[in-house]
Amino acid sequence: MTISRRHFLRNAGAAALAFGGLSSFSALAQVYAVDPKRGIDRFGQLYRDPDGILNLPQGFSYKIISRSGDMMSDGLTTPSAPDGMAAFPVPGKKDQCLLVRNHELDSVGEEIGPFQNNPSRAKSAGKKAFDFYGDLPVNGGTSTLLYSHKTGRVERSHLSLLGTTRNCAGGATPWGSWLSCEESLAGPGEGFGREHGYIFEVPAIAEGLVDPVPLKDMGRFVHEAAAVDSSNGIVYLTEDFDHSLFYRFLPAQPGELVKGGKLQALVIRDWPRALTRNWTEDADSPDARAVEIGQRFSCEWMDLEDVTSPDGDLSLRGAAKGAARFCRCEGVAFATRADGSREIFFAATGGGPEHIGQIWRYRPGSHEGSGNETPGELELVYETCDRALMESCDNLAIAPWGDLIICEDSYSDNPDMVNYIRGLTPQGKLYTLAMNAHPDKGEFCGACFSPDGSTLFVNIQRPGMTLSITGPWGKLRA
């Protein structure tokens, strides 16, 4: 951990002034580290939350707007394990937004499902369930919240997707829907009625349970997240697997994913079967090379076959044909820059020599999907070797001012382990935004900004809560 004396004194002094010249610095939370080579201190140190939930910089505050176990407006129970999430505008209502939120549940173990307090509702709701586990619908799915900026409260809430499993992350579409991703290849052999491992689309404005239609052309694999290029409707997909591929989906009809399309995997030119994770254990592998931060590679895309993959081997077959491999791809986010350029960021949660995270950036080529496109460019933007700087980067989001927002997802045995929300500038400079102060030390997930940019929403998966964070975000607008 690298903290300069000047840095500590500046923040300690600020705390003393803020609290009436107290000689104790107890108002400060645990002092975080700043990367001495690739770090900045954009917000200043974090202040300790007396309620032990979330430590934030000076001038910021939060509210808990939903908890697992709460009763929703539809009479069902707010499920546990909230994960990926996105915020959508409400037509004609600038002071409201809709949140669609995943629940990473699989009907196994001790968890709060939607019928926890009202089991009699399971039969009627089950008519819209994709699958059952025993006599009950599978617990995974999504819930939708109508949030009022005026009152700072959830005005309405309901279950919106039911019967899917381990809905981990996903992504918002430009046409107002949420892509909910199943991070599982479960099937009848594990007690389920159907095969899982698909993406389901949930319109944000839906006021009840949607019809659960698996988008099978988008592949059956251990889905994690999705990001849509708003200029052409191409969807970029990640996979949470030690030898995961980075995928893109070319829709037959942009904006209508149910009409199918073509699934492809990224290939690095002149480096077939690229093993990019920078593990020291890979040193003797002919497919491995050491990748430096800032290093760039020319890339192409390869068509994949048999994408519904009954044997669950899609990534293995893709790698055998030459696709690049990453370690546990999780969050993915799409950004458009002021000059019109487009970038797709994705997190390789297990990448790097310490297995604690890499951030990659892909810049598309021109004429994408036309058959005459130019090569894209892949770059390693950040890699951590120090848990104090960044650990287990997971869900990603683009801030209104253009930075990448990173949710940490660490469940290490280290008693000093802390999950943070980090930020990364387009230039690759890392900073800290918030710290989970809850004793359960659960992962951050589902970070997203409201359409007006005034509020950052985020989930803490354990014990299960959704928070709204407000503060001087406007000062950082690009």
C-alpha positions as CSV (number, residue, x, y, z in Angstrom):
1,M,0.0,0.0,0.0
2,T,1.5,3.3,-1.1
3,I,0.3,6.5,0.7
4,S,2.4,9.6,0.6
5,R,2.8,11.7,3.8
6,R,1.4,14.7,1.9
7,H,-1.6,12.7,0.8
8,F,-2.4,11.5,4.3
9,L,-2.0,14.9,5.9
10,R,-4.2,16.7,3.3
11,N,-7.1,14.3,3.9
12,A,-6.6,14.1,7.6
13,G,-6.7,17.9,7.7
14,A,-9.9,18.0,5.7
15,A,-11.5,15.6,8.2
16,A,-10.4,17.7,11.1
17,L,-12.0,20.8,9.6
18,A,-15.1,19.0,8.6
19,F,-15.7,17.8,12.2
20,G,-14.9,21.1,14.1
21,G,-11.2,20.7,14.4
22,L,-11.2,17.3,16.1
23,S,-7.7,16.1,16.8
24,S,-8.8,12.5,16.1
25,F,-9.1,11.3,12.5
26,S,-11.8,8.8,13.4
27,A,-14.1,10.4,10.8
28,L,-11.9,8.9,8.1
29,A,-12.5,5.4,6.9
30,Q,-9.7,3.0,6.2
31,V,-7.2,4.9,4.1
32,Y,-7.1,3.3,0.7
33,A,-4.1,3.0,-1.5
34,V,-3.3,5.0,-4.7
35,D,-1.4,3.3,-7.5
36,P,1.9,5.2,-7.5
37,K,2.3,4.8,-11.3
38,R,-1.3,4.6,-12.6
39,G,-3.4,6.1,-9.9
40,I,-5.1,9.4,-9.1
41,D,-7.1,10.6,-6.1
42,R,-10.2,12.0,-7.9
43,F,-12.5,12.3,-4.9
44,G,-10.3,12.4,-1.8
45,Q,-10.5,10.1,1.2
46,L,-13.6,8.3,2.3
47,Y,-15.5,9.1,5.5
48,R,-16.7,6.4,7.9
49,D,-20.4,5.7,7.7
50,P,-21.7,5.6,11.3
51,D,-24.3,3.0,10.2
52,G,-21.6,0.7,8.9
53,I,-22.9,0.3,5.3
54,L,-21.0,2.5,2.8
55,N,-18.0,4.8,3.2
56,L,-18.1,7.7,0.7
57,P,-16.1,10.8,-0.1
58,Q,-17.0,14.2,1.4
59,G,-20.2,15.7,0.0
60,F,-21.8,12.3,-1.0
61,S,-24.6,10.4,0.7
62,Y,-26.6,7.3,0.1
63,K,-30.0,5.7,0.8
64,I,-31.0,2.0,1.0
65,I,-33.9,1.9,-1.4
66,S,-34.6,-1.9,-1.3
67,R,-33.6,-4.9,0.8
68,S,-33.9,-8.6,0.1
69,G,-36.9,-9.9,2.0
70,D,-38.9,-6.7,1.5
71,M,-42.5,-7.1,0.3
72,M,-42.9,-5.8,-3.3
73,S,-45.9,-4.1,-4.8
74,D,-47.0,-7.3,-6.5
75,G,-47.2,-9.1,-3.1
76,L,-44.1,-11.2,-3.7
77,T,-40.9,-11.1,-1.7
78,T,-37.8,-9.2,-2.9
79,P,-35.4,-12.0,-3.8
80,S,-31.9,-12.2,-2.4
81,A,-28.6,-11.9,-4.3
82,P,-29.2,-8.8,-6.4
83,D,-26.6,-8.5,-9.1
84,G,-26.5,-6.8,-12.5
85,M,-28.8,-3.8,-12.9
86,A,-29.5,-0.9,-15.3
87,A,-31.5,2.3,-15.0
88,F,-34.0,3.4,-17.7
89,P,-36.0,6.6,-18.3
90,V,-39.7,6.6,-17.8
91,P,-41.6,8.1,-20.8
92,G,-42.8,11.6,-19.9
93,K,-41.4,11.4,-16.3
94,K,-38.1,13.2,-15.8
95,D,-38.2,12.8,-12.1
96,Q,-38.5,9.0,-12.2
97,C,-36.5,6.1,-13.6
98,L,-36.9,2.3,-13.8
99,L,-34.4,-0.1,-12.4
100,V,-34.3,-3.7,-13.7
101,R,-32.3,-5.9,-11.4
102,N,-31.0,-9.5,-11.7
103,H,-31.0,-12.0,-8.8
104,E,-28.3,-14.6,-8.9
105,L,-30.3,-17.5,-7.5
106,D,-30.4,-21.2,-8.4
107,S,-33.0,-22.6,-5.9
108,V,-30.3,-24.5,-4.0
109,G,-29.2,-23.6,-0.5
110,E,-30.5,-21.0,2.0
111,E,-31.8,-18.1,-0.1
112,I,-34.8,-15.7,-0.2
113,G,-36.9,-16.5,-3.2
114,P,-39.9,-14.5,-4.5
115,F,-42.4,-16.8,-2.8
116,Q,-40.7,-16.8,0.6
117,N,-43.6,-15.1,2.3
118,N,-46.4,-16.0,-0.1
119,P,-46.0,-19.6,-1.3
120,S,-49.6,-19.8,-2.6
121,R,-48.6,-17.4,-5.4
122,A,-46.1,-19.8,-6.9
123,K,-48.7,-21.7,-8.9
124,S,-50.2,-18.7,-10.7
125,A,-46.9,-17.0,-11.2
126,G,-45.4,-20.3,-12.4
127,K,-47.5,-19.9,-15.6
128,K,-44.8,-17.4,-16.7
129,A,-41.8,-19.3,-15.4
130,F,-39.1,-20.6,-17.7
131,D,-38.4,-23.6,-15.6
132,F,-39.1,-25.4,-12.3
133,Y,-36.9,-26.9,-9.6
134,G,-39.1,-29.5,-8.0
135,D,-42.6,-28.1,-7.5
136,L,-41.6,-24.4,-7.5
137,P,-40.4,-22.1,-10.2
138,V,-36.6,-21.7,-10.3
139,N,-35.8,-18.7,-8.1
140,G,-33.5,-16.7,-10.5
141,G,-34.8,-13.9,-12.6
142,T,-35.3,-10.1,-12.4
143,S,-37.2,-7.6,-10.4
144,T,-38.2,-4.1,-11.6
145,L,-38.3,-0.9,-9.5
146,L,-39.9,2.4,-10.2
147,Y,-37.7,5.0,-8.4
148,S,-38.7,8.6,-7.7
149,H,-35.8,11.2,-7.6
150,K,-38.2,13.6,-5.9
151,T,-39.0,11.4,-2.9
152,G,-35.8,9.2,-3.0
153,R,-37.9,6.1,-2.7
154,V,-39.1,3.2,-4.7
155,E,-42.7,3.9,-5.8
156,R,-43.5,0.5,-7.2
157,S,-41.8,-2.9,-7.5
158,H,-42.5,-6.3,-9.0
159,L,-41.0,-9.5,-10.3
160,S,-40.4,-9.3,-14.0
161,L,-38.6,-12.5,-15.0
162,L,-39.1,-15.9,-13.3
163,G,-37.8,-19.4,-13.6
164,T,-34.2,-18.7,-14.8
165,T,-31.1,-19.5,-12.8
166,R,-28.0,-17.6,-11.6
167,N,-28.9,-14.4,-13.3
168,C,-25.6,-12.7,-12.7
169,A,-25.0,-9.7,-14.8
170,G,-26.4,-8.6,-18.2
171,G,-26.7,-5.3,-19.9
172,A,-29.1,-2.5,-21.0
173,T,-30.1,-2.1,-24.6
174,P,-30.6,1.3,-26.4
175,W,-34.2,0.3,-27.1
176,G,-35.2,0.1,-23.5
177,S,-34.8,-3.4,-22.4
178,W,-32.5,-5.4,-20.0
179,L,-30.6,-8.5,-21.2
180,S,-30.5,-10.9,-18.2
181,C,-27.7,-13.5,-18.5
182,E,-27.7,-17.0,-16.9
183,E,-24.3,-17.8,-15.5
184,S,-25.0,-21.5,-15.5
185,L,-25.1,-24.6,-17.7
186,A,-27.5,-26.4,-15.3
187,G,-30.0,-28.9,-16.7
188,P,-32.1,-31.9,-16.0
189,G,-29.1,-33.7,-14.6
190,E,-29.0,-31.2,-11.7
191,G,-32.8,-31.4,-10.9
192,F,-33.9,-28.7,-13.3
193,G,-36.5,-29.3,-15.9
194,R,-34.8,-27.6,-18.8
195,E,-31.3,-26.6,-20.0
196,H,-30.0,-23.2,-18.9
197,G,-27.2,-20.9,-20.0
198,Y,-29.2,-18.4,-22.1
199,I,-30.0,-14.7,-22.3
200,F,-33.5,-13.4,-21.7
201,E,-34.8,-9.9,-22.7
202,V,-36.9,-7.9,-20.2
203,P,-38.5,-4.7,-21.4
204,A,-38.0,-2.0,-18.7
205,I,-41.6,-0.8,-19.0
206,A,-43.1,-4.2,-18.4
207,E,-45.5,-4.0,-15.4
208,G,-45.6,-7.8,-14.7
209,L,-43.8,-11.0,-15.5
210,V,-42.6,-11.2,-19.1
211,D,-42.7,-14.2,-21.3
212,P,-39.3,-15.9,-20.7
213,V,-37.9,-16.5,-24.3
214,P,-34.3,-17.8,-24.4
215,L,-32.3,-16.0,-27.1
216,K,-30.7,-19.2,-28.3
217,D,-28.7,-17.7,-31.2
218,M,-26.8,-15.7,-28.6
219,G,-25.3,-18.9,-27.4
220,R,-25.5,-21.3,-24.5
221,F,-22.6,-20.8,-22.2
222,V,-21.7,-19.5,-18.7
223,H,-23.0,-16.0,-19.6
224,E,-22.0,-13.1,-17.5
225,A,-22.7,-9.7,-19.1
226,A,-23.7,-7.9,-22.3
227,A,-23.1,-4.5,-23.8
228,V,-24.8,-3.1,-27.0
229,D,-23.1,-0.8,-29.5
230,S,-25.7,1.8,-29.9
231,S,-24.5,2.7,-33.4
232,N,-25.3,-0.7,-35.0
233,G,-27.0,-3.0,-32.4
234,I,-24.0,-5.4,-32.2
235,V,-24.0,-7.1,-28.7
236,Y,-20.7,-7.9,-26.9
237,L,-20.9,-10.8,-24.5
238,T,-18.6,-12.1,-21.7
239,E,-18.3,-15.5,-20.1
240,D,-17.2,-16.4,-16.5
241,F,-14.8,-19.3,-17.1
242,D,-11.1,-19.8,-16.6
243,H,-10.6,-20.1,-20.4
244,S,-13.4,-17.8,-21.5
245,L,-13.8,-16.2,-24.9
246,F,-14.9,-12.7,-25.7
247,Y,-18.0,-12.8,-28.0
248,R,-20.0,-10.6,-30.2
249,F,-23.5,-11.2,-31.6
250,L,-24.5,-9.8,-35.0
251,P,-28.3,-9.5,-35.0
252,A,-30.2,-10.3,-38.1
253,Q,-32.3,-7.3,-37.3
254,P,-30.7,-4.7,-35.0
255,G,-33.0,-4.1,-32.0
256,E,-34.9,-7.3,-32.5
257,L,-32.7,-10.0,-30.9
258,V,-35.5,-12.6,-30.9
259,K,-35.1,-12.8,-34.7
260,G,-31.7,-14.4,-34.3
261,G,-28.3,-13.6,-35.7
262,K,-24.7,-14.8,-35.8
263,L,-22.4,-15.4,-32.8
264,Q,-18.7,-14.9,-33.1
265,A,-15.5,-15.0,-31.0
266,L,-12.5,-12.6,-30.9
267,V,-9.3,-13.8,-32.5
268,I,-5.9,-12.0,-32.1
269,R,-4.1,-11.8,-35.4
270,D,-0.8,-13.7,-35.5
271,W,-1.5,-15.2,-32.0
272,P,-3.9,-18.1,-32.4
273,R,-5.4,-19.6,-29.3
274,A,-4.0,-16.6,-27.4
275,L,-3.7,-17.2,-23.6
276,T,-3.8,-13.6,-22.3
277,R,-4.1,-14.0,-18.6
278,N,-0.4,-13.4,-17.7
279,W,-0.3,-16.2,-15.1
280,T,3.2,-17.3,-14.2
281,E,1.9,-20.9,-14.3
282,D,1.4,-20.4,-18.1
283,A,5.0,-19.6,-18.8
284,D,5.7,-23.0,-20.6
285,S,2.5,-22.9,-22.6
286,P,3.1,-22.3,-26.4
287,D,-0.2,-20.3,-26.4
288,A,0.9,-17.8,-23.7
289,R,2.7,-14.5,-24.0
290,A,3.4,-11.8,-21.5
291,V,1.2,-8.8,-22.2
292,E,2.1,-5.3,-20.9
293,I,-0.3,-2.6,-19.9
294,G,-0.9,-0.5,-22.9
295,Q,0.1,-3.2,-25.4
296,R,-2.3,-3.4,-28.4
297,F,-3.3,-6.2,-30.7
298,S,-5.0,-6.3,-34.1
299,C,-8.1,-8.5,-33.9
300,E,-10.6,-10.3,-36.1
301,W,-13.8,-12.2,-35.5
302,M,-14.5,-15.9,-36.1
303,D,-17.9,-17.5,-36.7
304,L,-19.0,-20.1,-34.1
305,E,-21.0,-23.2,-34.8
306,D,-23.5,-25.2,-32.8
307,V,-24.0,-22.3,-30.4
308,T,-26.7,-23.9,-28.4
309,S,-23.9,-26.3,-27.3
310,P,-25.7,-29.3,-25.7
311,D,-22.3,-30.4,-24.3
312,G,-21.5,-27.0,-22.8
313,D,-18.2,-26.9,-24.7
314,L,-18.7,-23.8,-26.9
315,S,-15.7,-21.9,-25.6
316,L,-13.4,-25.0,-25.8
317,R,-14.4,-25.5,-29.4
318,G,-13.8,-21.8,-30.1
319,A,-10.4,-21.8,-28.5
320,A,-9.4,-25.0,-30.5
321,K,-10.2,-23.1,-33.7
322,G,-8.0,-20.1,-32.7
323,A,-10.1,-17.8,-30.5
324,A,-8.3,-15.7,-27.8
325,R,-8.8,-16.9,-24.2
326,F,-9.2,-14.7,-21.1
327,C,-9.6,-15.6,-17.4
328,R,-13.1,-15.1,-16.1
329,C,-14.6,-12.4,-18.3
330,E,-17.3,-10.6,-16.2
331,G,-18.4,-7.0,-16.6
332,V,-18.6,-5.4,-20.1
333,A,-19.5,-1.7,-20.9
334,F,-19.8,0.3,-24.1
335,A,-18.7,3.9,-24.4
336,T,-19.0,6.5,-27.2
337,R,-16.3,9.3,-27.0
338,A,-16.7,13.0,-27.9
339,D,-14.9,12.3,-31.2
340,G,-17.4,9.6,-32.2
341,S,-15.0,6.7,-31.5
342,R,-16.4,3.7,-29.7
343,E,-14.9,1.5,-27.0
344,I,-15.9,-1.7,-25.3
345,F,-14.3,-2.4,-21.9
346,F,-14.4,-5.8,-20.3
347,A,-13.1,-7.2,-17.0
348,A,-11.0,-10.4,-16.8
349,T,-11.6,-11.0,-13.1
350,G,-9.0,-13.7,-12.7
351,G,-6.3,-12.3,-15.0
352,G,-2.9,-11.1,-14.0
353,P,0.1,-12.7,-12.2
354,E,-1.8,-12.6,-8.9
355,H,-5.1,-13.8,-10.5
356,I,-6.9,-10.7,-9.2
357,G,-7.9,-8.8,-12.3
358,Q,-7.3,-7.2,-15.7
359,I,-9.3,-4.5,-17.6
360,W,-9.3,-4.8,-21.4
361,R,-10.5,-2.4,-24.1
362,Y,-11.6,-3.3,-27.5
363,R,-11.9,-0.7,-30.3
364,P,-14.1,-1.9,-33.2
365,G,-12.9,-1.7,-36.8
366,S,-14.9,0.0,-39.5
367,H,-17.8,-1.6,-41.5
368,E,-18.5,-4.1,-38.7
369,G,-20.2,-7.3,-39.6
370,S,-20.3,-6.5,-43.3
371,G,-17.7,-9.1,-44.4
372,N,-15.4,-6.2,-45.4
373,E,-14.6,-4.8,-42.0
374,T,-11.2,-3.6,-40.9
375,P,-9.5,-5.2,-37.9
376,G,-10.4,-4.1,-34.5
377,E,-7.9,-3.3,-31.7
378,L,-7.5,-4.9,-28.3
379,E,-5.6,-3.3,-25.5
380,L,-4.7,-4.2,-21.9
381,V,-5.7,-1.1,-20.1
382,Y,-5.0,-2.0,-16.4
383,E,-3.7,-5.1,-14.5
384,T,-3.5,-5.3,-10.8
385,C,-0.8,-7.1,-8.8
386,D,-1.8,-5.6,-5.4
387,R,-5.1,-6.3,-3.7
388,A,-4.9,-2.8,-2.1
389,L,-5.1,-1.2,-5.5
390,M,-7.8,-3.3,-7.1
391,E,-9.1,-6.8,-6.6
392,S,-11.5,-9.0,-8.6
393,C,-13.0,-6.4,-11.0
394,D,-16.5,-7.5,-11.9
395,N,-19.5,-5.5,-13.0
396,L,-18.6,-2.4,-15.1
397,A,-20.5,0.8,-16.1
398,I,-19.7,4.0,-17.9
399,A,-20.1,7.2,-15.9
400,P,-21.7,10.4,-17.3
401,W,-18.2,12.0,-17.4
402,G,-16.7,9.1,-19.4
403,D,-14.8,7.1,-16.8
404,L,-15.3,3.4,-16.2
405,I,-16.9,2.4,-12.9
406,I,-15.7,-0.9,-11.5
407,C,-17.4,-3.1,-8.9
408,E,-15.1,-5.3,-6.8
409,D,-16.2,-8.8,-6.1
410,S,-13.7,-10.4,-3.7
411,Y,-14.5,-13.2,-1.2
412,S,-10.9,-13.9,-0.2
413,D,-10.1,-15.4,3.2
414,N,-8.0,-12.4,4.0
415,P,-9.5,-10.8,7.1
416,D,-8.5,-7.3,5.8
417,M,-10.3,-7.9,2.5
418,V,-12.5,-4.9,1.6
419,N,-14.6,-4.4,-1.5
420,Y,-14.5,-1.0,-3.2
421,I,-16.1,0.8,-6.1
422,R,-13.2,2.0,-8.3
423,G,-13.0,4.3,-11.3
424,L,-10.8,4.2,-14.3
425,T,-10.2,7.1,-16.6
426,P,-10.0,6.7,-20.4
427,Q,-6.2,7.2,-20.0
428,G,-6.0,4.2,-17.6
429,K,-5.7,6.0,-14.3
430,L,-7.3,4.2,-11.4
431,Y,-9.1,5.8,-8.4
432,T,-11.4,4.9,-5.5
433,L,-15.0,6.0,-5.1
434,A,-16.6,4.0,-2.3
435,M,-16.0,1.2,0.2
436,N,-18.3,-1.5,1.5
437,A,-18.3,-1.1,5.3
438,H,-20.9,-3.8,6.0
439,P,-19.7,-6.6,8.2
440,D,-20.7,-9.2,5.6
441,K,-18.2,-7.6,3.1
442,G,-20.4,-8.6,0.2
443,E,-19.6,-7.8,-3.4
444,F,-20.6,-4.6,-5.2
445,C,-22.6,-5.2,-8.3
446,G,-25.1,-3.6,-10.7
447,A,-23.6,-0.1,-10.7
448,C,-25.5,2.2,-13.0
449,F,-26.3,5.9,-13.3
450,S,-29.8,7.3,-13.6
451,P,-30.7,8.6,-17.0
452,D,-30.2,12.2,-15.8
453,G,-26.8,11.4,-14.3
454,S,-27.8,12.6,-10.8
455,T,-27.8,9.2,-9.0
456,L,-25.5,6.2,-8.9
457,F,-27.4,3.0,-8.1
458,V,-25.5,-0.1,-6.8
459,N,-26.2,-3.4,-5.2
460,I,-24.4,-5.1,-2.3
461,Q,-25.2,-8.7,-3.0
462,R,-24.8,-9.9,0.6
463,P,-26.8,-9.3,2.7
464,G,-28.9,-8.0,-0.2
465,M,-29.6,-4.3,-0.7
466,T,-29.9,-1.7,-3.4
467,L,-28.5,1.8,-2.7
468,S,-28.8,5.2,-4.4
469,I,-25.8,7.5,-4.1
470,T,-26.0,11.2,-4.7
471,G,-23.4,13.9,-4.6
472,P,-21.6,16.4,-6.8
473,W,-21.4,14.2,-9.9
474,G,-22.0,17.2,-12.1
475,K,-18.5,18.5,-11.4
476,L,-17.1,15.5,-13.3
477,R,-19.2,15.7,-16.4
478,A,-17.0,15.5,-19.6
